[in-house]
């Protein structure tokens, strides 16, 4: 069999938007850069539609187009020749335009970077939906689709996107060697390394076995204290960790621009995962296919992430 020519290799369109602090939003730029590297390494082509502020840091070989997936018709040319779409950062008002452009371009597959919001939104009127509106539109598009519903992404603290926990640590650790946060002693939050989430996306984009699937791209719950300890080891410096009230954390996060919905979900999850740790850990371990099944290797832990990003906290 002759090798495929460059013109016949799959062309993936990846989308990246500015950081969003709303509940459930993932860091599209950090995840997307890992995804681009992995797709290029697999021999595919990559085009990126990125908002200002997300244009730098993409690997060599990726074609980067400035624009926004929230205004897709302004960048209609970015869909030309696209085979697969990794849809991150879309909004309900214009997702229909995205899907029309993708179909007109001949795309065959779309993978949505979604959230764990849809299962809750279903209890409310459709006009209030966000994540569920995007998922439903994609399901009606006629394209082969897969939804990724990730847990929080470790790199969210760097990109400045949801969740609020840890979002002020780089500043307080650099200046005071201190962390102050609610539910410090009992709080837990589920995190996945951005490279692992990207690897799940690669499996969904390149593997024919996941159309029409909702993939739970979830990592295990991690205690707040253990996250602080991982960072202390990475920077080789002792850190002071002080528990504060939820209201104090709320005030801190509001001052940093967090909306109440993102704060509410963060505080709820920290407390809920701590109180129901065994049950929610078992739920994560019981997911099939598991993240390990999908990516073919163990998940990266928070120690590894902290070591990779130690300079962010020094």
Order of alpha helices (4+ residues) and beta strands (2+ residues): beta-alpha-beta-beta-beta-alpha-beta-alpha-alpha-beta-beta-alpha-alpha-beta-beta-alpha-beta-beta-alpha-beta-alpha-alpha-alpha-alpha-alpha
